[in-house]
Amino acid sequence: MAGNWNNPAMPYKIPVSVLVVIHTPDLQVLLLERADHPGYWQSVTGSCDPGETPGQTAMREIAEETGLDASRFELTDWRQSHEFEIFAEWRHRYEPGVTRNTEHVFGLRVPAQVPVTLSPREHLAYRWLPWEDAAEAVFSWTNAAAIRELPRR
């Protein structure tokens, strides 16, 4: 399937995205299992829509993927980004020839392990793990790097 599967009105995804590490004060991290690739665990992620800032994207993706209202918690722009090669299996979602993405990192601190409501099209399950275990469980090196930053934040 070509194009942006999240929004059929947009032919391709923009290669600018967000990664949001949702965590508790004692550094338990929320991970989501991808529906399109069972066994791949990750934090909240998503591509920016046209005209949307990374902060707006973070708020939207948190709501879409977890049902949480980020404005009720402490959302922080870590002012950090990673550029990475888009996995070959997902390149069809981007304009032909686009192979790299820039990902902006955010953190969302929640008071405890809050229940979330998953979007079944995007995720199969969720779990809370201590930050060290979460960093080992995610498939993406950028996600692991962001989780490993938590104790310093």
C-alpha positions, 0 to 999 in steps of 0.5 A: 500500500502506497502513501500515508496509511494514517491519513488517505487525504495526504499522499505521503508522510512527512519525514519529520516525526516525534518520539514521546517517552511516557514515564512515571516519576520513578522511571517506569516507561510505557511501551506499545507493541506495534500492530503492523509488526508484532514483537516490535515495542516502542514509545509513542511515535508519529509523523508531523502533519503539514503545518504542525509543529513537533509539539503539536504532533506530540500532543496529537500522537499521545492522544491517538495512541494512548487516549491520554490528554498530554495537557493534564501531565508534564510534557517536555520538549527535550530539544533533542533530535535524531536523524535515521534511515527509514526502515525499508518496509516502511519507505512506501509511506514516504515520497519516492526517494525519501530514505531518512527521517528526523525525529524530535524527542519529548518526555511525558511525565505521568504520576503513576502507571496510568491505564491507556486506551490503544488504537487497535490499528496501531498497537496490540498491547502495552506494558510498563517497564523499569527504564533499563528494561524498556531501553533493552525492549525497544527495537529502535536505537533512537528510542533506546537512546532516549529512554537511557536519557531519563535518569539525567532528566 
